[in-house]
Amino acid sequence: MKIIPARSGTAFILKKAERLTVTDIEGEQVSDFICFNLHDKSEYLSSGRTIDYAETIFLTKGHPFYSNRSNIMFDIIEDTVGRHDFLLTPCSADTFRIIYGHDLPHHGCMGNLCEALAPYGIMPDNIPVCFNIFMHVTVNADTGKINVLPPKSKAGDYIIIEARMDLIVGMTACSAEMSNNYSFKPIGFSKE
């Protein structure tokens, strides 16, 4: 298993039919996940298409995840938590300034993804909403108010995805306080 240290990110290639296991090593840690078609980087993971076709915001085992072109990029094969987020954008320096009031903010998941994906030619403006693995977000049925709650994941919980096309993957060990119950931990991942 490879480790993404707390408040950092990585990027790598995941080939069609390969499986990726993402593990919450210590519990209550989110991983922002994004992917692009290896052979055409203008095709990317789409929150809107995936939620639209699944008819749910609670995406888990058995759900296909679609690109902006309505092609399936990957499926969740196993999921020990069953609760993730696909609504909120990667935390950024602006997130820390606006939400948390930090004067000297960390550059967040957005900055970490930008650094990790730059060698693949993916620019900051090309990074869309991520699939926030293990993130626990609720939406009030009457007001639409969003609440970020502590992740339901415990130490050793995981998801397994299977690629349906060759992918460039970007992942983080999320840096946002609310997303991780106000602590920062590593994320593990392995390919097979």
N, C-alpha and C positions, 0 to 999 in steps of 0.2 A: 504494500500500500504506500502511495505517495502522500505527502502531507503538504497542505497549504497552510502556512503559519497564520496565526491570528492577524487580522487586518491587512491581508495581502491577497494577491491573485495570481493566476497562471493561465496559460493557453496551450492547446495541443490539438493534434488531429485525431479524430475518431472515425475509423473507416466503417463503411456500410456493413451491417451484421455484427459489428463489435458491440460488446456490452460494457457499460460504464457503471461501476458501483460508487455511489457517493455516500460517505459515512460521517455521521455526527459523532466524533470520537469521545467527547466529554459531555455532550448533551446541551440542549438549548442554544445551538449555534446555527445560524442561517448561512447558506451558500447561494450567492447570485449566480445563475447559470444562463449563458447565452450561446447560441450557435449560428453558424453561417454555412451555406453550401460551399464546400471546399473548391469547387470548380467554377462557381459564380457567386462572388461575395455580395452581390446585390440581392441575393435571396437569403432571408434571415428568419429566425424564429419570430412568430407573430402571436402576441397575446390576444389580439382581437379576433383573428381567424380561429385560433384554438378554442377560446371560450365560446365563440359563436357556434361552432360545429359541435362542441361537446354539450352545449346548453347548460353549463354549470361553471362556477368559478372554483369549485372544489375538485381539482384535477388529481387523479391518483392512478393506481394500477388499472390497466386496460384502456387508458385514454391515449389516443394518438395526438401528437403535437405538430401543428401545421406551420408552414412558412407563409410569408406574405403572398406567395403565389399559390397557396392552397395545396401544396405538396406535403406529404407527411415526412417530417424530419427524424422523429424518433417516437418510440412508445415507452411508457413505463411498464416494466415487466414485473417488478416487485416493489413494494412500498410498505415499510413497517410502521409508518407514522400516519399517512393518509391525509395530512393537512399541510398545504403549501400555499404560496401566494403567486398570482400572475397579474396583479393589478398595479403594484407600485414600482416606480423606477429605481435604478441603483442609487444608493446614497452618494452624495457628492459634497464637495466643499460648500456648495450653496445650501445643501441639506443641513449641514452642521451649523451654518451661519443663521439660517432662517428658522429652523425647528428647535435647535439646541442652544442658540445664542453664543456659539464658540467664537472667540476672537481669532484664534490660531487653529483653525480646523484641520483635521486629517483630510486628505483628498478623497477618502471613501472608496466604495466599490467602483464607482465610475472611473475615478483616477486609476485604480488598480487594474480595471479591465482595459482602459486605454493603453497603459504601459504594456500589459501582457499581449494585447492583440495588435499593437503597432507593427511588430515584425511580420505579420501576415497581411499588412497593407490595409487594415481596418482602422478608419479614423473615428474620432470621438462622436461626430454627428451621425455615424452609421450604427451606433449602439442603441438599440431600442429597449423597451421594457424587458426585463429579465424574468425568467422563471425562478422565483425565490424559494429554493428548496428548504424545507423545514420552517419557513416563516408562517406565523399564525396571525392572520388578519381577519377581523370580523367586520361585517357591514350591517348597520341597523336597518331593519326592514322598513321602518317608517320614515326615518330622516335621511338615510343613506350615509350617515356618519361612519367613517372608517376608524377602527381602533386596532393598534398594533399591540398584540399580547405576547407574553413569553412563548417561545416555541414549545410544542408538545413533545418534541423529540427528546429522547433520553440517550445516555451514553451507549453507543453501539447501534443505534437505529440507522437505517439506510434506505436508499432507493436504488433500483437498478433500471437503467434505460438501455434500449437497444436501438442503434442507429439504423435508419431506413435509407440513408444516403451518406456519402462521405462528408464529414463535418469538420469545421474549425470550431473548437469549443473554448469558451472563456468561462472561468469560474473564480469565485472569491471565497474567502472566509470573512463574512460581512463585518463592517466597521461601525454600524449604527447601533447606538445604545439600546433603544427601545426594541429593536428587532431581536436582540440577543439577551434580553433580561439583564441589561447593564453590565455585561462582562464579555470578554473577547477570547475566543478559543480557536483551535485549528479545525480544519476539515480534512478528511481523508478521501482519497479516490484511487480506484484501480481499474484497469482495462483488461478485458479478456476477449 
